[in-house]
Amino acid sequence: NAGVTQTPKFQVLKTGQSMTLQCAQDMNHEYMSWYRQDPGMGLRLIHYSVGAGITDQGEVPNGYNVSRSTTEDFPLRLLSAAPSQTSVYFCASSYSGSNTGELFFGEGSRLTVL
Amino acid sequence: DQQVKQNSPSLSVQEGRISILNCDYTNSMFDYFLWYKKYPAEGPTFLISISSIKDKNEDGRFTVFLNKSAKHLSLHIVPSQPGDSAVYFCAASDGEYSGGGADGLTFGKGTHLIIQP
């Protein structure tokens, strides 16, 4: 069981370039979300989705777009990369029947914007 | 405005002793609290959670205590083992879809636990 898969694991971009971080889960979870982790900042919510076709903004959504066309996939798009978006990005999923509130995280995507 | 605070960036504990990690929160609407463990270059993994209707939850060596009046929770690890060395994040949920983390969790900055042999 693969769980939550993120690609790429590492990426270097130049300022102004665009790219998409991919996230896929094979657990049939309804809920998916994206977080970024910066040194000394913990994890901050970027965008989330409670089901296919439904997305909403989190704490730090500026500069990012998401879509949820299928239950399995939740890509994160950087429209015009900026150095402030240098970070480690984590995708997570969860299901409505959870009695623990557990999120399942991917291994992360480390992005550097020059 | 930081709604979930972990005021100790690091904590060093001797193997076999008790580790106590603390977390404070400011949002009274939080109704679910979770602890995650993170090793370097890996994603966070769920450890234990507690609903606001409880004051204690236990799972093996891990116990979480919740004091709602003080807006404080703590994670106890007994006995501490070398494999417990990691960064521990406290997280909270206040959303419509509480418990499932559907509309996201608010995380603290983490505490780096170091277990010394």
Interface residues (C-beta under 8 A of the other chain):
Chain A: V4 E30 Y31 S33 Y35 G40 M41 G42 L43 R44 L45 Y48 V50 D56 G58 E59 F90 A92 S94 Y95 S96 G97 S98 N99 T100 G101 E102 L103 F104 F105 G106 E107 G108
Chain B: V4 Q6 P9 Y32 L34 Y36 A41 E42 G43 P44 T45 F46 I48 S49 F89 A91 S93 Y97 S98 G99 G100 G101 A102 D103 G104 L105 T106 F107 G108 K109 G110
